Amino acid sequence: MDGSLTALTIMFSMVVTIQKEVQDHEGISLMSSEQNAFPISSQVLSQPIPSTYSSVPPAIVARDLLRVFGQKTAVNHLNLAVQRGEFYGFLGPNGAGKSTTIKMLTGLLRPTAGTAFVGGVNVWQDPLHARALMGVLPEYLNLYERLTGKEFLTFAGHMYGVPEADVRHRAEELLHILTLTEDADKLIVDYSLGMRKKIALAAALIHRPQVLFLDEPFEGIDPVSSRTIRDILRDLTQHGTTIFFSSHIMEVVERLCTRVGIINQGILVAEGTLQELREKASGENKDATLEDIFLNVIGAREETHNLSWLE
């Protein structure tokens, strides 16, 4: 049997088990047909995201999150809360703890101490329920390379309990809007970095998650696709989806995000709207860019760096 078909067979058996466990735990289906009867379009996005909570908690909560690797503290007692519908930018220099934080928030890495909640659900006490509420695009992609793009989206849709007809419709629209239709029947192993990013994003969106985690989503993406993705993300937040977004591209963060947090050496050193960060970090410079604010907050000195052997 082909490797991709073997993977599908194994994983679809897992789908049945996962869905049954969540249904037994909640007493309800993961997603009803009514909730899923839409493509990724303006009509879809105008529908409010359902909530089972009488009093709505924040979409994301990190409570005293700590992660230690040997002698190194990657994330140091992090506390933050992201409200529903926010587009939250999470910034920091390399090695600051951004990806580690996202992994702990999404259930991919167990914290040394502390707690994470998504949609009011404890990520580590009730992982199946929490993961049903979220979509994740990690920085480093581990995709099923022996599946085609279309097979991968079909698999992702079934994993989240999306009805078959909706899976087909949504997959077709996602492939079209992300300019992957012509490559839908190619194996993912033959995809470029940008194509892999786009198919992974499509898989994270196909069930229309309440919370979307994006770690460097624009890496390797061409300008045309970048604009399309930005438009999709804006529409999602305008209709209730919460986005937790990590990127080194300051201009994109400045353009998209409603609030920004800056982490340095595992500590959240600044947080607020762009205007609030300007007032806190830039003194009299009320027109400071996010890059100026970021460099100021992390204490990066303005130095000229030249290669001596070029002189």
C-alpha positions as CSV (number, residue, x, y, z in Angstrom):
1,M,0.0,0.0,0.0
2,D,1.2,3.5,-0.8
3,G,2.7,5.4,2.2
4,S,0.3,8.2,1.9
5,L,-2.7,5.9,1.9
6,T,-1.3,4.1,4.9
7,A,-1.0,7.4,6.8
8,L,-4.6,8.2,5.9
9,T,-5.9,4.9,7.1
10,I,-4.1,5.2,10.4
11,M,-5.0,8.8,11.0
12,F,-8.7,8.4,10.0
13,S,-9.0,5.7,12.6
14,M,-7.6,8.2,15.1
15,V,-10.2,10.7,14.0
16,V,-13.0,8.4,15.0
17,T,-11.5,7.8,18.4
18,I,-10.8,11.5,19.0
19,Q,-14.3,12.7,18.0
20,K,-15.9,10.0,20.1
21,E,-13.9,11.0,23.2
22,V,-14.7,14.7,22.8
23,Q,-18.4,13.9,22.2
24,D,-18.6,11.7,25.2
25,H,-16.9,14.3,27.3
26,E,-19.0,17.2,26.2
27,G,-22.3,15.4,25.4
28,I,-22.3,17.3,22.0
29,S,-20.8,17.0,18.6
30,L,-17.5,18.8,17.9
31,M,-19.2,20.8,15.2
32,S,-22.8,20.8,13.9
33,S,-23.7,20.8,10.3
34,E,-25.2,24.3,10.7
35,Q,-22.0,25.6,12.1
36,N,-20.0,24.1,9.2
37,A,-22.2,24.9,6.3
38,F,-20.0,27.6,4.8
39,P,-17.0,28.3,2.6
40,I,-14.2,30.7,3.5
41,S,-16.0,33.8,2.3
42,S,-17.6,37.1,3.5
43,Q,-20.9,35.3,4.0
44,V,-19.1,32.8,6.2
45,L,-17.2,35.3,8.2
46,S,-20.3,37.4,9.0
47,Q,-21.6,34.6,11.1
48,P,-20.6,34.8,14.8
49,I,-18.4,32.1,16.3
50,P,-20.5,29.9,18.6
51,S,-19.6,29.9,22.3
52,T,-20.8,27.5,25.0
53,Y,-19.9,29.9,27.8
54,S,-22.5,32.2,29.5
55,S,-19.8,34.6,30.5
56,V,-17.2,34.8,27.8
57,P,-13.6,34.3,29.0
58,P,-10.6,35.7,27.1
59,A,-9.6,33.7,24.0
60,I,-6.1,33.1,25.3
61,V,-4.7,33.1,28.8
62,A,-1.1,32.3,29.9
63,R,-0.9,32.1,33.6
64,D,2.6,32.0,35.1
65,L,4.0,30.0,32.2
66,L,7.5,28.7,32.9
67,R,9.6,26.5,30.6
68,V,13.2,25.4,31.5
69,F,15.6,23.5,29.3
70,G,18.5,22.3,31.4
71,Q,20.1,25.4,32.8
72,K,18.3,27.8,30.5
73,T,14.9,29.4,31.3
74,A,13.3,29.9,27.9
75,V,10.0,31.4,29.2
76,N,10.0,33.0,32.6
77,H,6.7,33.1,34.4
78,L,4.8,34.6,31.5
79,N,1.3,36.1,32.1
80,L,-0.9,37.5,29.3
81,A,-4.5,37.6,28.2
82,V,-5.8,38.0,24.6
83,Q,-9.5,39.0,24.2
84,R,-11.7,37.5,21.6
85,G,-11.5,39.1,18.2
86,E,-8.0,40.6,18.9
87,F,-5.2,40.4,16.4
88,Y,-2.3,40.0,18.9
89,G,1.3,40.4,17.7
90,F,3.9,38.6,19.6
91,L,7.4,39.9,19.0
92,G,10.9,39.3,20.3
93,P,14.5,38.7,19.1
94,N,15.7,35.3,18.1
95,G,15.8,33.0,21.2
96,A,13.5,35.2,23.2
97,G,10.9,32.5,23.8
98,K,8.3,33.2,21.2
99,S,8.0,29.8,19.6
100,T,8.3,28.1,23.0
101,T,5.4,30.1,24.3
102,I,3.3,29.3,21.3
103,K,4.1,25.6,21.7
104,M,2.9,25.7,25.3
105,L,-0.3,27.6,24.4
106,T,-1.2,25.1,21.7
107,G,-0.4,21.9,23.7
108,L,2.7,21.0,21.7
109,L,5.1,21.5,24.6
110,R,4.3,20.9,28.2
111,P,5.3,23.8,30.5
112,T,7.6,23.3,33.4
113,A,5.0,25.2,35.5
114,G,2.0,27.3,34.9
115,T,-1.3,27.0,32.9
116,A,-2.6,27.9,29.5
117,F,-6.2,28.4,28.4
118,V,-7.7,28.6,25.0
119,G,-11.4,29.6,24.7
120,G,-11.7,29.1,28.4
121,V,-10.5,25.5,28.2
122,N,-7.4,24.3,30.0
123,V,-5.0,23.2,27.3
124,W,-3.4,20.5,29.4
125,Q,-6.3,19.3,31.4
126,D,-8.7,19.1,28.5
127,P,-6.4,18.9,25.4
128,L,-8.9,17.4,22.9
129,H,-11.5,20.1,23.6
130,A,-8.9,22.9,23.5
131,R,-7.4,21.7,20.2
132,A,-10.8,21.5,18.6
133,L,-11.1,25.3,19.1
134,M,-7.8,26.3,17.6
135,G,-5.9,26.3,14.3
136,V,-2.1,26.3,14.4
137,L,0.6,27.2,11.8
138,P,3.9,26.4,13.5
139,E,7.2,27.9,12.4
140,Y,8.6,24.6,11.4
141,L,6.2,22.5,9.4
142,N,5.8,18.8,9.9
143,L,3.5,17.9,7.0
144,Y,2.4,14.5,5.6
145,E,4.7,14.8,2.5
146,R,3.3,11.7,0.8
147,L,-0.1,13.2,0.6
148,T,-1.2,15.6,-2.1
149,G,-2.3,19.1,-1.1
150,K,-6.0,18.2,-1.6
151,E,-5.6,14.9,0.4
152,F,-4.0,16.9,3.2
153,L,-6.9,19.4,3.4
154,T,-9.4,16.5,3.3
155,F,-7.6,14.8,6.1
156,A,-7.5,18.0,8.2
157,G,-11.2,18.7,7.7
158,H,-12.1,15.2,8.8
159,M,-9.8,15.5,11.8
160,Y,-11.9,18.5,13.0
161,G,-15.3,16.8,12.3
162,V,-16.2,19.0,9.3
163,P,-19.0,17.3,7.2
164,E,-17.8,15.7,4.0
165,A,-19.6,18.1,1.6
166,D,-18.2,21.1,3.5
167,V,-14.7,19.7,3.4
168,R,-14.8,19.4,-0.4
169,H,-16.2,22.9,-0.8
170,R,-13.9,24.6,1.6
171,A,-10.8,22.8,0.3
172,E,-11.6,23.9,-3.2
173,E,-12.1,27.5,-2.2
174,L,-9.0,27.5,0.0
175,L,-6.9,26.0,-2.8
176,H,-8.2,28.6,-5.2
177,I,-7.8,31.7,-3.1
178,L,-4.2,30.6,-2.1
179,T,-3.3,29.9,-5.8
180,L,-2.8,26.2,-5.2
181,T,-5.5,24.7,-7.4
182,E,-3.0,23.7,-10.2
183,D,-0.8,22.0,-7.6
184,A,-3.6,20.4,-5.6
185,D,-2.9,16.9,-6.9
186,K,0.9,17.1,-6.4
187,L,2.6,15.5,-3.4
188,I,3.5,17.9,-0.7
189,V,7.1,16.7,-0.8
190,D,7.4,18.5,-4.2
191,Y,6.0,21.8,-2.8
192,S,8.2,24.9,-2.3
193,L,8.5,26.5,1.1
194,G,5.9,29.1,0.2
195,M,3.5,26.4,-1.1
196,R,4.0,24.4,2.1
197,K,3.2,27.5,4.2
198,K,0.0,28.1,2.3
199,I,-1.3,24.5,2.4
200,A,-0.5,24.4,6.2
201,L,-2.4,27.6,6.6
202,A,-5.4,26.2,4.6
203,A,-5.4,23.2,6.9
204,A,-5.4,25.4,10.0
205,L,-8.4,27.4,8.6
206,I,-10.6,24.7,7.2
207,H,-12.6,24.2,10.4
208,R,-12.8,27.9,11.1
209,P,-11.2,27.9,14.5
210,Q,-12.1,30.3,17.3
211,V,-8.4,30.9,17.9
212,L,-5.6,30.9,15.2
213,F,-1.9,30.7,16.2
214,L,0.5,31.8,13.5
215,D,4.3,31.5,13.9
216,E,6.1,33.3,11.0
217,P,3.3,32.8,8.5
218,F,4.7,35.0,5.8
219,E,8.1,33.3,5.5
220,G,8.7,32.3,1.9
221,I,5.3,33.7,0.7
222,D,5.3,35.8,-2.5
223,P,3.8,39.4,-2.3
224,V,0.6,38.5,-4.1
225,S,-0.2,35.6,-1.7
226,S,0.9,37.8,1.2
227,R,-1.8,40.3,0.4
228,T,-4.4,37.6,0.0
229,I,-3.5,36.1,3.4
230,R,-3.6,39.5,5.1
231,D,-7.1,40.1,3.7
232,I,-8.2,36.7,5.0
233,L,-6.8,37.3,8.4
234,R,-8.4,40.7,8.7
235,D,-11.8,39.2,7.7
236,L,-11.4,36.5,10.3
237,T,-10.7,39.0,13.2
238,Q,-13.5,41.3,12.1
239,H,-15.9,38.4,12.5
240,G,-14.8,37.1,15.9
241,T,-11.7,34.9,15.3
242,T,-8.7,35.6,17.6
243,I,-5.3,35.6,16.0
244,F,-2.0,35.2,17.9
245,F,0.6,36.2,15.5
246,S,4.4,36.0,15.7
247,S,6.6,37.5,13.1
248,H,9.9,39.3,12.5
249,I,8.4,41.5,9.8
250,M,7.6,44.6,11.7
251,E,5.7,46.4,8.9
252,V,3.2,43.5,8.7
253,V,2.7,43.4,12.5
254,E,2.2,47.2,12.6
255,R,-0.3,47.0,9.8
256,L,-2.4,44.1,11.1
257,C,-2.2,43.9,14.8
258,T,-4.6,45.6,17.3
259,R,-2.3,44.9,20.2
260,V,1.4,43.8,20.6
261,G,3.4,42.0,23.2
262,I,7.2,42.0,23.3
263,I,9.1,39.2,24.9
264,N,12.8,39.3,25.7
265,Q,14.8,36.7,27.5
266,G,11.6,34.8,28.3
267,I,10.0,37.9,30.0
268,L,7.1,39.9,28.6
269,V,8.7,43.3,28.7
270,A,6.0,45.5,27.0
271,E,2.4,45.1,25.9
272,G,-0.2,47.4,24.5
273,T,-1.6,49.1,21.3
274,L,0.9,50.7,19.0
275,Q,0.0,54.1,20.4
276,E,0.4,52.9,24.0
277,L,3.8,51.4,23.2
278,R,4.8,54.7,21.6
279,E,3.9,56.6,24.7
280,K,5.6,54.2,27.0
281,A,8.8,53.5,25.1
282,S,9.5,56.4,22.7
283,G,9.3,59.5,24.9
284,E,8.7,62.5,22.7
285,N,8.8,60.5,19.4
286,K,5.1,60.1,18.8
287,D,5.7,58.9,15.2
288,A,8.1,56.1,16.1
289,T,7.7,53.0,14.1
290,L,7.1,49.6,15.7
291,E,10.7,48.7,14.8
292,D,12.0,51.8,16.7
293,I,9.8,50.8,19.7
294,F,10.9,47.2,19.6
295,L,14.7,48.1,19.5
296,N,14.2,50.6,22.3
297,V,12.3,48.1,24.5
298,I,14.7,45.3,24.2
299,G,17.7,47.6,24.8
300,A,19.3,47.2,21.4
301,R,21.9,50.0,21.0
302,E,22.3,52.0,17.8
303,E,25.6,50.8,16.5
304,T,27.2,50.7,13.1
305,H,28.2,47.2,12.1
306,N,30.8,47.0,9.3
307,L,33.0,44.2,8.1
308,S,36.6,45.3,8.7
309,W,37.9,43.4,5.7
310,L,35.7,45.4,3.3
311,E,37.5,48.7,4.1
